[in-house]
Amino acid sequence: MVSEDSIKKVCVKQGAPFTIRIWEDRTRGSRWMPVFDAASLRLLSDDFDRTRNIRVSDIGMRQFEFVPLKPGQYQIVFESRYGWKFSADGRLTYEIEVR
């Protein structure tokens, strides 16, 4: 169960793209993966902006651009996943209100 304090709320207009940026440390192989209702939101792009890349670390900002397809309230849950694990290591929840 996700507490109300940990949910980030975003208000957007239908048809207007919006971006969610999340800090990501790829050093150990983890990636943020979005889980969302594809009938209500469309993922336009998923980019990684590397801020530091040296032999011992690979960190930066992950940018997800979505466009809302219809009005309503939706959730996007970002799961921090490793390629060799079946379960998520961490979660971030965004509540999207589309007007």
ZANU-396625 format. One record per atom (N, C-alpha, C): residue number from 1; atom name; residue in one letter; x, y, z. Coordinates in Angstrom, 2 decimals. Atoms other than C-alpha are relative to their C-alpha. Example, Ala and Ser with C-alpha at 12.3 -4.5 7.8 and 13.67 -1.06 7.14 Angstrom:
<recs>
+-----+------+-----+---------+---------+---------+
:   n : atom : res :      px :      py :      pz :
+-----+------+-----+---------+---------+---------+
:   1 :    N :   A :    0.89 :   -1.19 :    0.00 :
:   1 :   CA :   A :   12.30 :   -4.50 :    7.80 :
:   1 :    C :   A :    0.90 :    1.20 :    0.00 :
:   2 :    N :   S :   -0.82 :   -1.19 :   -0.06 :
:   2 :   CA :   S :   13.67 :   -1.06 :    7.14 :
:   2 :    C :   S :   -0.77 :    1.09 :    0.73 :
+-----+------+-----+---------+---------+---------+
</recs>
This chain:
<recs>
+-----+------+-----+---------+---------+---------+
:   n : atom : res :      px :      py :      pz :
+-----+------+-----+---------+---------+---------+
:   1 :    N :   M :    0.84 :   -1.18 :    0.00 :
:   1 :   CA :   M :    0.00 :    0.00 :    0.00 :
:   1 :    C :   M :    0.88 :    1.24 :    0.00 :
:   2 :    N :   V :   -0.77 :   -1.24 :    0.12 :
:   2 :   CA :   V :    1.29 :    3.48 :   -0.94 :
:   2 :    C :   V :   -0.63 :    1.06 :    0.89 :
:   3 :    N :   S :    0.53 :   -1.06 :   -0.85 :
:   3 :   CA :   S :    0.95 :    6.27 :    1.61 :
:   3 :    C :   S :   -0.28 :    1.25 :   -0.83 :
:   4 :    N :   E :    0.38 :   -1.23 :    0.71 :
:   4 :   CA :   E :   -0.67 :    9.54 :    0.52 :
:   4 :    C :   E :    1.18 :    0.97 :   -0.12 :
:   5 :    N :   D :   -1.14 :   -0.92 :    0.01 :
:   5 :   CA :   D :    2.56 :   11.43 :    1.38 :
:   5 :    C :   D :    0.99 :   -0.33 :   -1.11 :
:   6 :    N :   S :   -0.99 :    0.40 :    1.00 :
:   6 :   CA :   S :    4.59 :    9.45 :   -1.15 :
:   6 :    C :   S :   -0.54 :    0.12 :   -1.43 :
:   7 :    N :   I :    0.57 :   -0.16 :    1.33 :
:   7 :   CA :   I :    2.22 :   10.11 :   -4.08 :
:   7 :    C :   I :    0.22 :    1.43 :   -0.48 :
:   8 :    N :   K :   -0.20 :   -1.32 :    0.60 :
:   8 :   CA :   K :    3.25 :   12.99 :   -6.32 :
:   8 :    C :   K :   -1.17 :    0.27 :   -0.94 :
:   9 :    N :   K :    1.18 :   -0.33 :    0.80 :
:   9 :   CA :   K :    0.31 :   14.77 :   -7.95 :
:   9 :    C :   K :    0.37 :    0.97 :   -1.11 :
:  10 :    N :   V :   -0.26 :   -0.80 :    1.19 :
:  10 :   CA :   V :    0.39 :   16.26 :  -11.44 :
:  10 :    C :   V :   -1.34 :    0.29 :   -0.66 :
:  11 :    N :   C :    1.22 :   -0.39 :    0.68 :
:  11 :   CA :   C :   -2.40 :   18.21 :  -13.14 :
:  11 :    C :   C :    0.38 :    0.44 :   -1.42 :
:  12 :    N :   V :   -0.35 :   -0.28 :    1.39 :
:  12 :   CA :   V :   -2.30 :   18.33 :  -16.97 :
:  12 :    C :   V :   -1.27 :    0.15 :   -0.83 :
:  13 :    N :   K :    1.12 :   -0.14 :    0.94 :
:  13 :   CA :   K :   -4.52 :   19.16 :  -19.94 :
:  13 :    C :   K :   -0.01 :   -1.16 :   -0.97 :
:  14 :    N :   Q :    0.14 :    1.09 :    0.96 :
:  14 :   CA :   Q :   -5.85 :   16.49 :  -22.26 :
:  14 :    C :   Q :    0.69 :    0.39 :   -1.31 :
:  15 :    N :   G :   -0.69 :   -0.23 :    1.26 :
:  15 :   CA :   G :   -3.67 :   16.21 :  -25.36 :
:  15 :    C :   G :    1.30 :    0.76 :    0.10 :
:  16 :    N :   A :   -1.25 :   -0.77 :   -0.18 :
:  16 :   CA :   A :   -0.82 :   18.32 :  -23.91 :
:  16 :    C :   A :    1.07 :   -0.90 :    0.62 :
:  17 :    N :   P :   -1.06 :    0.84 :   -0.55 :
:  17 :   CA :   P :    2.42 :   16.36 :  -23.42 :
:  17 :    C :   P :    0.57 :    0.56 :    1.30 :
:  18 :    N :   F :   -0.65 :   -0.39 :   -1.24 :
:  18 :   CA :   F :    4.04 :   16.40 :  -19.98 :
:  18 :    C :   F :    1.16 :   -0.95 :    0.26 :
:  19 :    N :   T :   -1.22 :    0.76 :   -0.25 :
:  19 :   CA :   T :    7.40 :   15.17 :  -18.69 :
:  19 :    C :   T :    0.17 :   -0.26 :    1.49 :
:  20 :    N :   I :   -0.38 :    0.36 :   -1.36 :
:  20 :   CA :   I :    8.37 :   13.35 :  -15.52 :
:  20 :    C :   I :    1.48 :   -0.35 :   -0.03 :
:  21 :    N :   R :   -1.44 :    0.23 :   -0.08 :
:  21 :   CA :   R :   12.06 :   13.43 :  -14.60 :
:  21 :    C :   R :    0.32 :   -0.68 :    1.32 :
:  22 :    N :   I :   -0.37 :    0.78 :   -1.18 :
:  22 :   CA :   I :   13.56 :   10.92 :  -12.18 :
:  22 :    C :   I :    1.51 :   -0.24 :   -0.02 :
:  23 :    N :   W :   -1.43 :    0.28 :   -0.16 :
:  23 :   CA :   W :   17.13 :   10.62 :  -10.89 :
:  23 :    C :   W :    0.22 :   -1.50 :   -0.11 :
:  24 :    N :   E :   -0.26 :    1.42 :    0.20 :
:  24 :   CA :   E :   18.60 :    7.28 :  -11.99 :
:  24 :    C :   E :    1.49 :   -0.28 :    0.10 :
:  25 :    N :   D :   -1.38 :    0.44 :   -0.13 :
:  25 :   CA :   D :   21.82 :    5.54 :  -10.99 :
:  25 :    C :   D :    0.10 :   -1.36 :   -0.68 :
:  26 :    N :   R :   -0.10 :    1.24 :    0.78 :
:  26 :   CA :   R :   22.61 :    2.92 :  -13.62 :
:  26 :    C :   R :    1.24 :   -0.82 :    0.35 :
:  27 :    N :   T :   -1.28 :    0.64 :   -0.33 :
:  27 :   CA :   T :   25.88 :    1.90 :  -11.96 :
:  27 :    C :   T :   -0.16 :   -1.49 :    0.26 :
:  28 :    N :   R :    0.20 :    1.42 :   -0.33 :
:  28 :   CA :   R :   24.49 :   -1.39 :  -10.62 :
:  28 :    C :   R :   -0.99 :   -0.69 :   -0.94 :
:  29 :    N :   G :    0.86 :    0.62 :    0.99 :
:  29 :   CA :   G :   22.14 :   -1.99 :  -13.57 :
:  29 :    C :   G :   -1.49 :    0.22 :    0.20 :
:  30 :    N :   S :    1.44 :   -0.23 :   -0.20 :
:  30 :   CA :   S :   18.80 :   -0.67 :  -12.27 :
:  30 :    C :   S :   -0.53 :    1.02 :   -1.00 :
:  31 :    N :   R :    0.69 :   -0.91 :    0.91 :
:  31 :   CA :   R :   16.30 :    1.13 :  -14.51 :
:  31 :    C :   R :   -1.40 :    0.27 :    0.53 :
:  32 :    N :   W :    1.38 :   -0.31 :   -0.35 :
:  32 :   CA :   W :   13.00 :    2.93 :  -13.85 :
:  32 :    C :   W :   -0.90 :   -0.45 :   -1.15 :
:  33 :    N :   M :    0.95 :    0.50 :    0.98 :
:  33 :   CA :   M :   10.11 :    1.22 :  -15.65 :
:  33 :    C :   M :   -1.40 :    0.50 :    0.38 :
:  34 :    N :   P :    1.33 :   -0.49 :   -0.33 :
:  34 :   CA :   P :    6.67 :    2.91 :  -15.87 :
:  34 :    C :   P :   -1.07 :   -1.08 :   -0.21 :
:  35 :    N :   V :    1.18 :    0.87 :    0.11 :
:  35 :   CA :   V :    3.46 :    0.95 :  -15.27 :
:  35 :    C :   V :   -1.20 :    0.93 :    0.01 :
:  36 :    N :   F :    1.10 :   -0.95 :    0.14 :
:  36 :   CA :   F :    0.36 :    2.81 :  -16.48 :
:  36 :    C :   F :   -1.07 :   -0.57 :   -0.93 :
:  37 :    N :   D :    1.12 :    0.39 :    0.86 :
:  37 :   CA :   D :   -2.99 :    2.51 :  -18.29 :
:  37 :    C :   D :    0.25 :    0.54 :   -1.41 :
:  38 :    N :   A :   -0.33 :   -0.41 :    1.36 :
:  38 :   CA :   A :   -2.07 :    2.59 :  -21.97 :
:  38 :    C :   A :   -1.21 :    0.51 :   -0.78 :
:  39 :    N :   A :    1.20 :   -0.51 :    0.66 :
:  39 :   CA :   A :   -5.69 :    3.34 :  -22.95 :
:  39 :    C :   A :   -0.23 :    1.47 :    0.36 :
:  40 :    N :   S :    0.22 :   -1.37 :   -0.47 :
:  40 :   CA :   S :   -5.52 :    6.66 :  -21.04 :
:  40 :    C :   S :    1.22 :    0.90 :   -0.18 :
:  41 :    N :   L :   -1.25 :   -0.75 :    0.15 :
:  41 :   CA :   L :   -1.87 :    7.72 :  -21.35 :
:  41 :    C :   L :    0.86 :   -0.68 :   -1.05 :
:  42 :    N :   R :   -0.93 :    0.55 :    0.99 :
:  42 :   CA :   R :    0.63 :    7.28 :  -24.17 :
:  42 :    C :   R :    1.40 :    0.48 :    0.33 :
:  43 :    N :   L :   -1.41 :   -0.34 :   -0.22 :
:  43 :   CA :   L :    4.39 :    7.17 :  -23.59 :
:  43 :    C :   L :    0.59 :    0.44 :   -1.34 :
:  44 :    N :   L :   -0.58 :   -0.54 :    1.24 :
:  44 :   CA :   L :    5.97 :    9.42 :  -26.24 :
:  44 :    C :   L :    1.49 :   -0.24 :   -0.08 :
:  45 :    N :   S :   -1.45 :    0.20 :    0.03 :
:  45 :   CA :   S :    9.61 :    9.15 :  -25.21 :
:  45 :    C :   S :    0.50 :   -0.40 :    1.38 :
:  46 :    N :   D :   -0.68 :    0.49 :   -1.20 :
:  46 :   CA :   D :   11.92 :    7.60 :  -22.64 :
:  46 :    C :   D :    1.48 :    0.22 :   -0.24 :
:  47 :    N :   D :   -1.39 :   -0.37 :    0.25 :
:  47 :   CA :   D :   15.34 :    9.27 :  -22.55 :
:  47 :    C :   D :    0.79 :    0.05 :    1.29 :
:  48 :    N :   F :   -0.91 :   -0.08 :   -1.13 :
:  48 :   CA :   F :   18.35 :    9.22 :  -20.25 :
:  48 :    C :   F :    1.03 :    1.09 :   -0.29 :
:  49 :    N :   D :   -0.96 :   -1.09 :    0.12 :
:  49 :   CA :   D :   20.41 :   12.39 :  -19.77 :
:  49 :    C :   D :    1.12 :   -0.25 :    1.00 :
:  50 :    N :   R :   -1.13 :    0.36 :   -0.86 :
:  50 :   CA :   R :   23.77 :   11.25 :  -18.40 :
:  50 :    C :   R :    0.69 :    1.25 :    0.52 :
:  51 :    N :   T :   -0.70 :   -1.14 :   -0.60 :
:  51 :   CA :   T :   25.31 :   13.72 :  -15.97 :
:  51 :    C :   T :    1.42 :   -0.36 :    0.40 :
:  52 :    N :   R :   -1.34 :    0.44 :   -0.36 :
:  52 :   CA :   R :   28.31 :   11.65 :  -14.95 :
:  52 :    C :   R :    0.19 :   -1.43 :   -0.52 :
:  53 :    N :   N :   -0.31 :    1.32 :    0.52 :
:  53 :   CA :   N :   29.92 :    8.69 :  -16.70 :
:  53 :    C :   N :    1.50 :   -0.21 :    0.13 :
:  54 :    N :   I :   -1.40 :    0.38 :   -0.17 :
:  54 :   CA :   I :   33.19 :    7.45 :  -15.34 :
:  54 :    C :   I :    0.02 :   -1.50 :    0.24 :
:  55 :    N :   R :   -0.08 :    1.46 :   -0.13 :
:  55 :   CA :   R :   34.43 :    3.91 :  -14.83 :
:  55 :    C :   R :   -0.79 :   -0.57 :    1.16 :
:  56 :    N :   V :    0.66 :    0.55 :   -1.19 :
:  56 :   CA :   V :   32.79 :    3.55 :  -11.43 :
:  56 :    C :   V :   -1.45 :    0.44 :    0.16 :
:  57 :    N :   S :    1.40 :   -0.41 :   -0.14 :
:  57 :   CA :   S :   29.46 :    5.33 :  -11.95 :
:  57 :    C :   S :   -0.59 :    0.45 :   -1.33 :
:  58 :    N :   D :    0.77 :   -0.42 :    1.18 :
:  58 :   CA :   D :   26.79 :    6.05 :  -14.57 :
:  58 :    C :   D :   -1.33 :    0.53 :    0.52 :
:  59 :    N :   I :    1.20 :   -0.57 :   -0.60 :
:  59 :   CA :   I :   24.18 :    8.46 :  -13.22 :
:  59 :    C :   I :   -0.52 :    1.16 :   -0.85 :
:  60 :    N :   G :    0.60 :   -1.10 :    0.74 :
:  60 :   CA :   G :   21.77 :   11.02 :  -14.63 :
:  60 :    C :   G :   -1.49 :    0.09 :    0.25 :
:  61 :    N :   M :    1.44 :   -0.19 :   -0.11 :
:  61 :   CA :   M :   18.15 :   12.03 :  -15.13 :
:  61 :    C :   M :   -0.71 :   -0.78 :   -1.09 :
:  62 :    N :   R :    0.83 :    0.73 :    0.95 :
:  62 :   CA :   R :   15.61 :    9.77 :  -16.77 :
:  62 :    C :   R :   -1.24 :    0.83 :   -0.27 :
:  63 :    N :   Q :    1.15 :   -0.82 :    0.38 :
:  63 :   CA :   Q :   12.89 :   11.64 :  -18.67 :
:  63 :    C :   Q :   -1.02 :   -0.86 :   -0.74 :
:  64 :    N :   F :    1.12 :    0.69 :    0.62 :
:  64 :   CA :   F :    9.54 :   10.13 :  -19.52 :
:  64 :    C :   F :   -0.99 :    1.05 :   -0.47 :
:  65 :    N :   E :    0.99 :   -0.95 :    0.52 :
:  65 :   CA :   E :    7.23 :   12.13 :  -21.79 :
:  65 :    C :   E :   -1.27 :   -0.77 :   -0.36 :
:  66 :    N :   F :    1.30 :    0.62 :    0.21 :
:  66 :   CA :   F :    3.55 :   11.19 :  -21.78 :
:  66 :    C :   F :   -0.95 :    1.01 :   -0.63 :
:  67 :    N :   V :    1.10 :   -0.84 :    0.44 :
:  67 :   CA :   V :    0.44 :   12.53 :  -23.50 :
:  67 :    C :   V :   -1.28 :   -0.65 :    0.51 :
:  68 :    N :   P :    1.26 :    0.55 :   -0.48 :
:  68 :   CA :   P :   -2.96 :   12.11 :  -21.82 :
:  68 :    C :   P :   -1.03 :   -0.06 :   -1.13 :
:  69 :    N :   L :    0.93 :    0.21 :    1.10 :
:  69 :   CA :   L :   -5.59 :   10.71 :  -24.19 :
:  69 :    C :   L :   -1.44 :    0.38 :    0.35 :
:  70 :    N :   K :    1.36 :   -0.34 :   -0.41 :
:  70 :   CA :   K :   -8.75 :   11.36 :  -22.15 :
:  70 :    C :   K :    0.00 :    0.53 :    1.43 :
:  71 :    N :   P :    0.04 :   -0.57 :   -1.35 :
:  71 :   CA :   P :   -9.81 :   13.26 :  -19.02 :
:  71 :    C :   P :   -0.26 :   -1.07 :    1.06 :
:  72 :    N :   G :    0.21 :    0.92 :   -1.12 :
:  72 :   CA :   G :   -9.84 :   11.56 :  -15.62 :
:  72 :    C :   G :    1.21 :    0.02 :    0.92 :
:  73 :    N :   Q :   -1.13 :    0.15 :   -0.91 :
:  73 :   CA :   Q :   -7.49 :   10.50 :  -12.84 :
:  73 :    C :   Q :    0.66 :   -1.35 :   -0.23 :
:  74 :    N :   Y :   -0.76 :    1.21 :    0.31 :
:  74 :   CA :   Y :   -4.75 :    7.96 :  -13.49 :
:  74 :    C :   Y :    1.25 :   -0.04 :    0.86 :
:  75 :    N :   Q :   -1.26 :    0.16 :   -0.72 :
:  75 :   CA :   Q :   -1.66 :    6.59 :  -11.80 :
:  75 :    C :   Q :    1.07 :   -0.53 :   -0.93 :
:  76 :    N :   I :   -1.18 :    0.57 :    0.62 :
:  76 :   CA :   I :    1.79 :    6.00 :  -13.15 :
:  76 :    C :   I :    0.88 :   -0.46 :    1.15 :
:  77 :    N :   V :   -0.88 :    0.55 :   -1.02 :
:  77 :   CA :   V :    3.89 :    3.72 :  -10.96 :
:  77 :    C :   V :    1.33 :   -0.32 :   -0.68 :
:  78 :    N :   F :   -1.34 :    0.27 :    0.52 :
:  78 :   CA :   F :    7.62 :    3.78 :  -11.69 :
:  78 :    C :   F :    0.66 :   -1.01 :    0.92 :
:  79 :    N :   E :   -0.65 :    1.06 :   -0.77 :
:  79 :   CA :   E :    9.38 :    0.60 :  -10.57 :
:  79 :    C :   E :    1.48 :   -0.04 :   -0.34 :
:  80 :    N :   S :   -1.44 :    0.14 :    0.19 :
:  80 :   CA :   S :   13.13 :    0.43 :  -10.08 :
:  80 :    C :   S :    0.29 :   -1.50 :   -0.12 :
:  81 :    N :   R :   -0.20 :    1.42 :    0.28 :
:  81 :   CA :   R :   14.09 :   -2.89 :  -11.65 :
:  81 :    C :   R :    1.42 :   -0.30 :   -0.46 :
:  82 :    N :   Y :   -1.26 :    0.55 :    0.49 :
:  82 :   CA :   Y :   17.22 :   -4.92 :  -12.25 :
:  82 :    C :   Y :   -0.33 :   -1.07 :   -1.03 :
:  83 :    N :   G :    0.25 :    0.98 :    1.05 :
:  83 :   CA :   G :   17.50 :   -7.13 :  -15.31 :
:  83 :    C :   G :   -0.09 :   -1.43 :    0.47 :
:  84 :    N :   W :   -0.04 :    1.38 :   -0.47 :
:  84 :   CA :   W :   18.09 :  -10.27 :  -13.26 :
:  84 :    C :   W :   -1.03 :   -0.29 :    1.10 :
:  85 :    N :   K :    0.98 :    0.20 :   -1.06 :
:  85 :   CA :   K :   15.26 :   -9.77 :  -10.71 :
:  85 :    C :   K :   -1.41 :    0.11 :   -0.56 :
:  86 :    N :   F :    1.39 :   -0.05 :    0.45 :
:  86 :   CA :   F :   11.54 :  -10.38 :  -11.14 :
:  86 :    C :   F :   -0.82 :    1.03 :    0.77 :
:  87 :    N :   S :    0.75 :   -0.96 :   -0.81 :
:  87 :   CA :   S :   10.44 :   -7.96 :   -8.40 :
:  87 :    C :   S :    0.67 :    1.37 :   -0.04 :
:  88 :    N :   A :   -0.52 :   -1.36 :   -0.02 :
:  88 :   CA :   A :   10.83 :   -4.19 :   -8.14 :
:  88 :    C :   A :    0.76 :    0.26 :    1.29 :
:  89 :    N :   D :   -0.82 :   -0.37 :   -1.16 :
:  89 :   CA :   D :   13.46 :   -2.75 :   -5.79 :
:  89 :    C :   D :   -0.57 :    1.23 :    0.70 :
:  90 :    N :   G :    0.59 :   -1.21 :   -0.55 :
:  90 :   CA :   G :   11.61 :    0.53 :   -5.29 :
:  90 :    C :   G :   -1.11 :    0.49 :   -0.90 :
:  91 :    N :   R :    1.11 :   -0.51 :    0.80 :
:  91 :   CA :   R :    8.52 :    2.40 :   -6.46 :
:  91 :    C :   R :   -0.20 :    1.49 :    0.26 :
:  92 :    N :   L :    0.43 :   -1.39 :   -0.08 :
:  92 :   CA :   L :    7.50 :    5.99 :   -7.16 :
:  92 :    C :   L :   -1.37 :    0.07 :   -0.64 :
:  93 :    N :   T :    1.36 :   -0.07 :    0.52 :
:  93 :   CA :   T :    3.82 :    6.79 :   -7.65 :
:  93 :    C :   T :   -0.37 :    1.44 :   -0.33 :
:  94 :    N :   Y :    0.49 :   -1.30 :    0.44 :
:  94 :   CA :   Y :    2.44 :    9.73 :   -9.63 :
:  94 :    C :   Y :   -1.49 :   -0.12 :   -0.29 :
:  95 :    N :   E :    1.43 :   -0.07 :    0.28 :
:  95 :   CA :   E :   -1.25 :   10.59 :   -9.65 :
:  95 :    C :   E :   -0.19 :    1.12 :   -1.02 :
:  96 :    N :   I :    0.16 :   -0.94 :    1.09 :
:  96 :   CA :   I :   -2.17 :   12.30 :  -12.91 :
:  96 :    C :   I :   -1.48 :    0.38 :   -0.10 :
:  97 :    N :   E :    1.35 :   -0.50 :    0.20 :
:  97 :   CA :   E :   -5.28 :   14.48 :  -13.12 :
:  97 :    C :   E :   -0.04 :    0.68 :   -1.35 :
:  98 :    N :   V :    0.09 :   -0.52 :    1.36 :
:  98 :   CA :   V :   -6.25 :   15.15 :  -16.72 :
:  98 :    C :   V :   -1.31 :    0.78 :   -0.13 :
:  99 :    N :   R :    1.19 :   -0.85 :    0.18 :
:  99 :   CA :   R :   -8.65 :   18.03 :  -17.43 :
:  99 :    C :   R :   -0.29 :    0.23 :   -1.45 :
+-----+------+-----+---------+---------+---------+
</recs>
